[in-house]
Amino acid sequence: MASGMTAFATLPARALVEIDVNKGNVEPLPIAITDFLSSDAMGAEIAGIVAADLQRSGLFAPIDKGAFIEKISNPDVAPRFDDWKVINAQALVTGRVSQEADGRLKAEFRLWDTFAGQQLAGEQFFANKTNSRRIAHIIADAIYERLTGEKGYFDTRVVFIDESGAKTARKKRLAIMDQDGANVRYLSDGRSMAMTPRFSPTRQEITYMSYESGQPQVYLLQIETGQRELVGNFPGMTFAPRFSPDGQKVIMSLLRDDGNSNVFSMDLRSRTTTRLTNSSAIDTSPSYSPDGSKVVFTSDRGGQPQIYVMGADGSGQTRVSFGGGSYSTPVWSPRGDLIAFTKQSGGQFQIGVMKTDGSGERILSTGFQQEGPTWAPNGRVVMFFRDQPGGGGPKLYSVDLTGRNEQAIPTSGFASDPAWSPLLD
């Protein structure tokens, strides 16, 4: 998006109103988000998207507009703080949307601490009219960051598998959407099955598997141009490719003729492959730590699938999960502090997190056949997919690290295998 960004009148970070996201149980912050002034419906639309983003995070409680006393007529003027205090709006967002002479949208917002009577932030953004939703997500990110001290995650996209048709003949297409389910676009036609899409951490590029040659092969796809290339023709089956943090390598599991599945990395420039595990078990689902120094993976070398961590060169392979049941699909948090996983125990599927040494295991969600966690880029929220009991098909859900804020992600059909993008540029 052609978005310039300038900031004005941003005050130092010593506000009375802030959210401590490291507390175990965070009470959502009451916030008033007024319709942005505009000559059409665009201002109300942008304010509505901002409010929806903040509410879904579980950290904010947007106040019903019917409770507002003051009608904002000039967002450049300080509001009547007493009118907002009386409805317990601890923070207030005002704004304006206008059109520049060159046709671009200009969106301005101000964030106010009503009890301190201070402006906390004020910024303006420019974008093409078709990118109005992105402006709203960027504003929501700015508010989130100012009030929590951490990066937001709203200006992101999710690539996933769109599933349609009868269960016995399911069509599986690559699709991409905004993190809130809007702007769905299909990246493959569904003539051959696509699986396990994963975002590059450095580019708008994904790696995924396709069965179009009759066996699963790994491809790279440039999202904006549609340019696609085969990563390599590997003997046997390939599974679960993921990028390294610098985007220069892909790590995956390869099934050899001996029936063993081991972890390999491939340099995308030289196309040289390095074997990282060499066991007679099934080693699969590798994921790099954000600094690229370690890899987490699943292995059943101990009898049932458990989580192991090793150096990026395959050294020091150590089991870290010791809970009851079996573990799969581990993925390292972008913050580096946690590993998300799927756990199967007592007939239930669970999405959980643990520290990187295996301690502090916490289950965030329990349900019928749910799996495949993926992290928001700020490491605060996990998305996954869940099959519905009694048939039907899978749908996408998100849950925050408290486990108390689970949200259904709207998709038009069945959806599985989500992968969250980094923040967009």
N, C-alpha and C positions, 0 to 999 in steps of 0.2 A: 504494500500500500504506500502511496506517495504521501506520507504523513510527516509534516514537520511538527516539532513540538517545542514550545517555549514555556517557561514557567515565570510567574510573576507573583511578587508579594508572598513568598513562602516563609513562614516564621520558623524559628529554631524549634527543635524537638524537645520541648519541655511542657507539652500540653497536659492538662488535667485528665483529658479523656484519652484513654488508650486501652488496648486489649492485650493481656498477657496470655499469649497462645501456649505457653509452656505449663500453665496450670492444668491439672487433670480435668476439671469440669468448668468450662468457660460459659458464663452466663451471656447470652447474645446481647450485644450493645444496641439499645434503641436508637435508631437513626431515622431522620426525616429526609426524604429525597423528593424535592419539589419538581414538578414538570419544568423542563428547561424552556425559557421563552423562545418562541419561534413563530414564523408567519404561517406555519402549517402544522401538521401532526407530528413532524419529525422530533420536536423537543420532548413531547410526552413519550414518544416511542423510545428515545435514547434513555430517558430517565427510568422508564419501565425496565429496560434491559439491565441498567446499572443496579436497580433495586433487586431484580431477580438473581443476578450474579451474587450479590452480597448476601442475600437471604440463603441461597443454596449452600454457601460456605459454612453455615451454622454458627458463625461468629457475630452476625448482625440480625437485628429484628426491625425491618422497615416498618414505620408507623403508617397506619391507614390514612390516606390523604383526606378522608372525611373529617379527621380530627384536627386538621390544620386550621389555625386561627388567622395568621397573617397570610395574605396573598402577595407573593413576591412579584413586584412590578419592575424592579431594577436590581439585577444580581450584583451590580458593582457597588451597591450601597449596603452597609451593614444591616442585617435584619434586626427586627425587634426581638431581642434575645428572650425577654420575659414571656413572649407569646409561645416560644418554643420550649422554654423550661417548664411551663405549666402543663404541657402534654408529655413531659419527660423525654423529649428529644435531646439526647446527650450530644449528638452530632447532627449537623444540618448540611445538606448539599443543595446548592443553587446553581443555575447555569443558563446559558444562552446558546442557541444554534442559529447561524446565519449563513448566507451564501456569498462567497467572494465574487469579484468581477470576472474571474476566470472560470467560474462554475463550481469551484471546490467548496466543500462544506467547511465551516469554521465552528468548532464546538469549544465553549469555555465552561469551566466549572470552578466553584469555590467551595471549600470544605471549612465549616465553622465549628468551633467548640462553643456550644451555647452557654454552658455554665461558667466558663472562663471569659466569655464575651470576646473571643479572639478568632481571627482567621488562621486556619492551620495550613491550608494549601490553596493554590490557585494556579491553574494551568490552562493552556489552550492548544488545540490540535487541529490539523488540517487534513482533509482526506477527500477522495473522490466520493460522489454521492452514493455510489454502490457499496461503499465501505462504512456505512453509518453504524452497522452493528459492531464493527471492529472498534470504532471510536468509543462506543459505549463500553466495550470490554476493557479498553485501555484506561478509561476513566475509572471503572470499577477497580482495576489493578492499582491505580494510583491511590485511591481511597483506602483500599485494603493495606497497602504498604505503609501509608502514613499513620494508620491507626494500630497496626500490629507490629510494625518494624520489620516485616518480612515481605518478600516478593509475592505478588499475587499470581494467579494462574488462569485468569479468565480469557486473556488474549492468546488462546491456544486452540489447536485442533486435535481431533482424535481420528485415527485411521482404524477401521474395523472390518469384519466380514459381515456383509449383508446377506441374510439367508432367506430364501423364498421357495415356494413350491412344496410338494408333498414330502413328508419326512423320509420316505424311501427313495426320493429322487430330488434331493435338495439342491437348488442352485446357490452357489456361494461366490459372491462378487466382492471385490475390494471396493470399499467406500470410504469417504472422508467427510467429516462434519466439524462444525464448531463444537467446543466442549459442552455447550448447552443443548446440542442436538439440532441446531439450525444449519442452513446452507449445506445440505447433503449433496455430495457429488460422487458419481461412480467412476472408479479408476480401472475397472475391467468389465468385460461383457458377460461373464458368467459361463462362457462356453466350456471352460476348464476350471476345475476347482482351485480356489486360492486359499491359502492358510497362513497363519502366524505373521501378519505384517508387523514390522517394527521400524520406528523412526530413527533416522540419523540424528545424533545430538548436535550436529554442526550445520546441516543443510536441510532443505525441504525435500528430503529423499527418503524412501523407505526400502527395506529389504523384505522379501516375502517368499513363500514357496508356492509353486504352481505345478499341477499335474498334467499340463498340456502335452508333454512328451510321453505320457503314460507312467512316468515315475516322478516323484517330487524333486524339483530342481529349484535352486535359489536364484532369484532375480533381484536387480536393483531397478527402482523406478523413480524418475524425477517427477515430482508431483505436478509442477507447473507446466512443464513441456510435454509430459507423457513419454519422454524418452526412456527406453528400457534396455537393459542388457543382462545377459546370463552371467552369473558370477563364475560358474565353472561346471563342467560335466564331471560329476563324481561317480565312481563306481558304487553301486548299492544306493541306499536311501539317505537323504539328508533331512535334518530336523532343526526347527527352532533357531534360525539364524538371528543374531543380534549384532549391532555395531559396537565397536570400541568407543570410548568417550571422545577420542579425537576424530572419529569417523573414518579412520584409515584402514581399519581391519573389520572383518566379520568373524564372529565366533559361532560355532554350531556343533551339532552332534552328527556324526557319520556312522552309518551301519555298514559294517564290512561283511564279506562273505562268510566269516566265521560266526556270524550271528551276534557279535558283540557291538555295542554302540559306544563310541568314545568321543571325546571332545577335541575339536581341531580349531585352530584359528587360521584365517587366510588374510594375507596382505593384499589389499585391493589394487595397489599399484603394480606390484610384481607378480601377483597371483600365486605366490608361493604359499604352501600349506604347511602348518606345523602341528604335529600331534602333541596334545597336552595331557591326555590320560591314556593309560594302557592297561586296562583291567579286563577281566573276563566277565564283568557285569555290564549292566546297562547304565552308562553315564550320559546324561542328557540335560537339556534346559540350562545352558551356561549363560551367565550374565556378569558383565564387568562391574567392578566398583567404579565410582565416578572419577577417581584419580588414575584408573587404568592399571593399578598395581596388583589387583587380586581378581579372582573369578569365583563366583558362587555357582554350584551346579547340583544336580540330583544324581544319586547313585544308589543302586540296590545291592552293592557289594557286601553290605552287612545283613542281607536277608530280605529287607523291604526298603522301598525308596526313602532315603533320608537326605538331608542337606549337608553338603561339604563345601569347604572353602579352600582355595589353593592360590599360590602365586600365579601371576599372569603367564609365567613360563612353565606352569605345571608342577612347580615345586611345592612341598609342604602340604600335601593333601590331607585335610583334617575334617573329621565329622563334627558338625556343630549342633545338629538337632537330635534331641533325645526324648522328646515327648512321645506319648502313645500314638499309634496310627502311622500312616505313611504321608510323606511330604512330596510336593512337586512344584513346578513352575516358580522357583525362587527368582526374585528380581531385586537388585540393590537399589536402595533409595538414592535419589540425586543429591541428598544431603550427606550421604555416606554413613549415616548412623544406624540404619535399620535395613533388614531384608524382609520383603513381603513374600508370602508363600500361600500355596493351597495345601490344606491338610484334610485327609480323609480318616475319620475316626468314628467308630460306633455307628456306622451307617449314615453319617452326616458329612457334608462337605463344609469346610471352614476356610475363610480368608483371614490370615493373621499376619503379624509382624514379630520379629525378634531382633535383638541386638546382633551385631555381626559376629560375636563369639557364641551365639546361640542362647544367651541368657535373656531374661525378661520377656519371654514369649507372651503375646497378647492376642486373643482371638477378637477380630473386629466384626465378623459376620458369620452366621451359621445358617445353612439352608440346604435345599435339595439341589444337588449337583451344580455347584458353583465353583468357578476356577478362573485362572488367567489374570492375576492382578497386574496392573500397570500404574505407575506413579505419576501424579501431577508434578510439574517441574519444580515446585517449591517443597516437595516431600511431605506435604500435609494431608493429602487426599489420595486414596487408591480407587481405581475403577476396575471392575471385573464383570464377568457375565454369569448369569444364572439360568438354568433350565427350569421351566415351570413343571410342578408335579402334575401327573395326569395327561401328559402329552403337550402339544403346542410346540414351543421352541424357545430358544434362549433370548434373553433381554439384558441390557446393560444397566449396571448400578454403580454408584460411587458411595464411599464411606470415608469419614475422616478418622484421624488416629485415635479419637476417643471411643469410636465404635457406636456413638449415639446419634450420629447424623448420617443416616443412610438415605440416599436419593435414587429414584428411578431416573434413568436418562432416556428422554423420549426418542424413539426411532419408529419409522413408519411400519417396518416389518420386524422380523426376528434379527438379532444381531449378536455376534460373538467376537471373542479375541480382540479386545480393544488395545490400542497402543497410543499413549499420550505424546503429543509433540512437545518440544521445548517452547518457551515463549517465542512468539513470532517477532521478526525484526520490524 
